[in-house]
Amino acid sequence: MEDLEKYISQSLGFIINSLPALVMALLVLLTGLWGIKKISKMFRVTLESSGFTVEIISFLATLANIGMKILLIVSVAGMIGINTAALVGVVAATGLAVGLALQGSLGNFAAGIIIITFKPYKVGDWIEVKDKFGKVTDIQIFNTIVVTPGNKTLIIPNGEVINGIITNYSKRGNIRIDLKVSLPYSEDFPKFKHLLMNDLLSMDSVLKVPVPEIGIESFGAHHLIISVRPYVHPDMYWTVYYEVMSGIKAFYHANNISIAVPDGVELSRVGK
């Protein structure tokens, strides 16, 4: 009985002596939680105005919120006499373990932040990364989603994107189609160039600026190798490619231009 009374007396004494610190810690905790709520809201608004995606805004806002709450809890624990050194050690060890486990993912996340901040490409751009070509349909926290001309979906880790060479075909608003056609030496090249240029410019899908390029690239055994380079909108690349090829064939036929067949020097007209 005496032991119980002694224990109760000591407990009451501890509570009375610690009461000011407990009240102060409670006030700091409540004020801190209120402040964290306000700061988190301001931080989220800042991220939204910076053009980050919804996923990244949510991730960063949550990460900042958790970090501030951990600091607040450690501070409050120190105010009521808890050994914060051990608590900080546990938090640090946990953070290190999680960081090592998610090393690759964190690298992809950091790369995603870099992509969104510096914008080497955006949704809707045609890009090539590590010999993979396609249209960007989404930039996520850890990956970039690309759809190829063959309608295949590529999920490319952002870390691989940043560490490699990025070719952005949409950055300048147009892309050049590189074609090669043959022209017999007997044909009038200046006339051919003039007529073909007019034919290309008459196509609605071929851009007028920059002007298509037509020139002699090399000399073959029986014919000239002519380089034909029209410019198009990136989204229209393959459509215009086939349209221009069909247009050139029709142009050859309409202007009675012959070509040299490989098995000999005989000239053959191009049919419809």
C-alpha positions as CSV (number, residue, x, y, z in Angstrom):
1,M,0.0,0.0,0.0
2,E,2.8,2.3,0.9
3,D,4.5,1.5,-2.4
4,L,1.4,2.4,-4.3
5,E,1.0,5.7,-2.5
6,K,4.7,6.4,-3.2
7,Y,4.2,5.6,-6.9
8,I,1.1,7.8,-7.2
9,S,2.9,10.6,-5.4
10,Q,5.9,10.4,-7.7
11,S,3.7,10.3,-10.8
12,L,1.7,13.3,-9.7
13,G,4.9,15.1,-8.9
14,F,6.2,14.3,-12.4
15,I,3.0,15.4,-14.1
16,I,2.9,18.7,-12.1
17,N,6.6,19.4,-12.9
18,S,6.2,18.5,-16.5
19,L,2.8,20.2,-17.0
20,P,4.3,23.5,-18.3
21,A,6.4,21.6,-20.9
22,L,3.5,19.3,-21.9
23,V,1.2,22.4,-22.4
24,M,3.9,24.1,-24.4
25,A,4.6,21.0,-26.5
26,L,0.8,20.6,-27.1
27,L,0.6,24.3,-28.2
28,V,3.6,23.8,-30.5
29,L,2.1,20.6,-32.0
30,L,-1.2,22.2,-32.7
31,T,0.3,25.4,-34.1
32,G,2.8,23.4,-36.1
33,L,0.1,21.2,-37.7
34,W,-1.9,24.4,-38.6
35,G,1.2,25.9,-40.1
36,I,2.1,22.8,-42.0
37,K,-1.4,22.7,-43.5
38,K,-1.0,26.3,-44.7
39,I,2.5,25.8,-46.1
40,S,1.4,22.6,-47.9
41,K,-1.4,24.5,-49.5
42,M,0.9,27.3,-50.7
43,F,3.4,24.8,-51.9
44,R,0.8,22.9,-53.9
45,V,-0.4,26.2,-55.5
46,T,3.2,27.1,-56.4
47,L,3.7,23.7,-58.1
48,E,0.4,24.0,-60.0
49,S,1.5,27.4,-61.4
50,S,4.9,25.9,-62.4
51,G,3.3,23.5,-64.9
52,F,3.9,20.2,-63.1
53,T,1.6,17.2,-63.8
54,V,-1.0,16.2,-61.3
55,E,0.9,13.1,-60.3
56,I,4.1,15.0,-59.6
57,I,2.3,17.8,-57.7
58,S,0.6,15.2,-55.5
59,F,3.9,13.3,-54.9
60,L,5.9,16.4,-54.0
61,A,3.2,17.9,-51.8
62,T,2.8,14.7,-49.9
63,L,6.6,14.3,-49.5
64,A,6.9,17.9,-48.2
65,N,4.0,17.4,-45.8
66,I,5.4,14.2,-44.3
67,G,8.9,15.7,-44.0
68,M,7.6,18.8,-42.1
69,K,5.5,16.6,-39.8
70,I,8.5,14.4,-39.0
71,L,10.5,17.5,-38.0
72,L,7.6,18.8,-35.9
73,I,7.2,15.5,-34.0
74,V,11.0,15.3,-33.3
75,S,10.9,18.9,-32.0
76,V,7.8,18.2,-29.8
77,A,9.5,15.0,-28.5
78,G,12.5,17.0,-27.5
79,M,10.4,19.5,-25.6
80,I,8.9,16.8,-23.3
81,G,12.3,15.2,-22.5
82,I,12.4,12.4,-25.0
83,N,15.9,11.5,-26.3
84,T,15.6,12.8,-29.9
85,A,19.0,11.6,-30.9
86,A,17.8,8.0,-31.0
87,L,14.6,9.0,-32.7
88,V,16.5,10.9,-35.4
89,G,18.8,7.9,-35.8
90,V,15.8,5.6,-36.4
91,V,14.3,8.0,-39.0
92,A,17.6,8.4,-40.8
93,A,18.2,4.6,-40.9
94,T,14.7,4.1,-42.2
95,G,15.1,6.8,-44.8
96,L,18.4,5.2,-45.9
97,A,16.9,1.8,-46.3
98,V,14.0,3.0,-48.3
99,G,16.3,5.1,-50.4
100,L,18.6,2.2,-51.3
101,A,15.6,0.0,-52.0
102,L,14.1,2.6,-54.4
103,Q,17.4,3.8,-55.8
104,G,16.3,3.2,-59.5
105,S,12.9,4.6,-58.9
106,L,14.2,7.7,-57.3
107,G,16.6,8.2,-60.2
108,N,13.6,8.0,-62.6
109,F,11.6,10.3,-60.4
110,A,14.5,12.9,-60.4
111,A,14.8,12.5,-64.2
112,G,11.0,13.1,-64.5
113,I,11.4,16.4,-62.6
114,I,14.2,17.4,-64.9
115,I,12.1,16.6,-68.0
116,I,9.1,18.6,-66.8
117,T,11.3,21.5,-65.6
118,F,13.5,21.9,-68.7
119,K,11.0,20.5,-71.2
120,P,13.3,18.7,-73.8
121,Y,10.0,17.4,-75.1
122,K,6.3,17.7,-74.2
123,V,3.1,15.6,-74.7
124,G,2.4,15.5,-78.5
125,D,6.0,15.7,-79.6
126,W,7.6,13.1,-81.9
127,I,10.8,11.9,-80.4
128,E,13.5,9.3,-80.8
129,V,15.2,7.8,-77.7
130,K,17.7,4.9,-78.0
131,D,16.5,4.0,-81.5
132,K,12.9,4.1,-80.3
133,F,10.7,6.5,-82.3
134,G,7.2,7.6,-81.5
135,K,4.8,10.2,-80.2
136,V,4.8,11.2,-76.6
137,T,1.3,10.6,-75.1
138,D,2.1,11.1,-71.4
139,I,5.0,12.2,-69.1
140,Q,4.6,10.4,-65.8
141,I,6.5,10.6,-62.5
142,F,8.8,7.7,-63.4
143,N,8.2,7.0,-67.1
144,T,7.5,8.6,-70.4
145,I,4.8,6.9,-72.5
146,V,5.5,6.8,-76.3
147,V,3.3,5.4,-79.1
148,T,5.1,4.3,-82.2
149,P,3.8,4.7,-85.8
150,G,2.9,1.0,-85.6
151,N,0.6,1.8,-82.6
152,K,2.8,0.1,-80.1
153,T,3.0,1.6,-76.6
154,L,6.5,2.1,-75.2
155,I,7.0,2.7,-71.5
156,I,10.5,4.3,-71.2
157,P,12.0,5.0,-67.8
158,N,12.8,8.7,-67.4
159,G,16.3,7.9,-66.2
160,E,17.1,6.2,-69.5
161,V,15.7,9.2,-71.4
162,I,17.9,11.7,-69.6
163,N,21.0,9.6,-69.8
164,G,20.7,9.2,-73.6
165,I,20.4,11.3,-76.7
166,I,16.9,12.7,-77.3
167,T,16.0,13.6,-80.8
168,N,12.9,15.9,-80.9
169,Y,11.3,16.0,-84.3
170,S,8.6,18.4,-83.3
171,K,10.7,21.1,-81.6
172,R,10.9,23.3,-84.7
173,G,7.3,22.7,-85.8
174,N,8.2,20.8,-89.0
175,I,10.2,17.7,-90.1
176,R,11.9,17.0,-93.4
177,I,11.2,13.9,-95.6
178,D,14.3,12.6,-97.3
179,L,13.6,10.9,-100.6
180,K,15.8,9.8,-103.5
181,V,14.7,9.4,-107.1
182,S,16.5,8.6,-110.3
183,L,16.7,10.8,-113.4
184,P,18.3,9.7,-116.7
185,Y,21.3,11.8,-117.9
186,S,19.4,12.6,-121.0
187,E,16.7,14.5,-119.1
188,D,16.8,18.3,-118.5
189,F,17.5,18.6,-114.8
190,P,16.6,22.3,-114.4
191,K,13.3,21.7,-116.2
192,F,12.7,18.6,-114.1
193,K,13.5,20.5,-110.9
194,H,11.1,23.4,-111.8
195,L,8.2,21.1,-112.7
196,L,8.7,18.9,-109.6
197,M,8.9,21.9,-107.3
198,N,5.6,23.2,-108.6
199,D,4.1,19.8,-108.2
200,L,5.3,19.5,-104.6
201,L,4.1,23.0,-103.7
202,S,0.6,22.2,-105.1
203,M,0.2,19.5,-102.4
204,D,-1.7,20.9,-99.4
205,S,0.1,18.7,-97.0
206,V,3.6,19.9,-98.0
207,L,4.7,23.0,-96.2
208,K,5.5,26.1,-98.3
209,V,8.0,27.3,-95.7
210,P,10.6,26.0,-95.5
211,V,10.7,25.5,-99.3
212,P,11.2,21.9,-100.5
213,E,14.8,21.1,-101.5
214,I,15.6,19.4,-104.8
215,G,19.2,18.7,-105.9
216,I,21.6,16.3,-107.5
217,E,23.0,14.1,-104.7
218,S,25.2,11.7,-106.7
219,F,25.9,10.2,-110.1
220,G,24.8,6.6,-110.8
221,A,25.9,4.3,-113.6
222,H,22.9,5.2,-115.8
223,H,21.2,8.0,-114.0
224,L,21.4,10.9,-111.6
225,I,20.4,10.4,-108.0
226,I,18.1,13.3,-107.1
227,S,17.5,14.2,-103.5
228,V,13.9,15.4,-102.9
229,R,13.3,16.9,-99.4
230,P,9.8,18.4,-98.7
231,Y,9.0,19.7,-95.2
232,V,5.8,18.6,-93.4
233,H,4.1,18.8,-90.0
234,P,5.5,16.0,-87.8
235,D,2.0,14.4,-87.3
236,M,1.7,14.1,-91.1
237,Y,5.1,12.5,-91.8
238,W,4.0,9.1,-93.0
239,T,0.8,10.3,-94.7
240,V,2.8,12.9,-96.7
241,Y,5.6,10.4,-97.3
242,Y,3.4,8.1,-99.2
243,E,1.5,10.9,-100.8
244,V,4.7,12.5,-102.1
245,M,6.0,9.1,-103.4
246,S,2.8,8.5,-105.3
247,G,2.8,12.1,-106.5
248,I,6.4,11.7,-107.9
249,K,5.4,8.6,-109.8
250,A,2.4,10.3,-111.3
251,F,4.7,13.3,-112.1
252,Y,7.1,11.0,-114.0
253,H,4.2,9.6,-116.0
254,A,2.6,12.9,-116.8
255,N,5.9,14.4,-118.0
256,N,7.0,11.3,-120.0
257,I,10.2,10.9,-117.9
258,S,12.0,7.6,-118.5
259,I,14.2,5.8,-116.0
260,A,17.2,3.4,-116.5
261,V,16.4,-0.2,-115.5
262,P,19.2,-2.0,-113.6
263,D,19.6,-4.8,-116.2
264,G,21.0,-2.7,-119.0
265,V,20.9,0.8,-120.3
266,E,17.4,0.5,-121.8
267,L,15.1,3.4,-120.9
268,S,11.6,2.6,-119.8
269,R,8.7,5.0,-119.4
270,V,6.9,5.1,-116.0
271,G,3.3,3.9,-116.2
272,K,0.4,5.2,-114.3
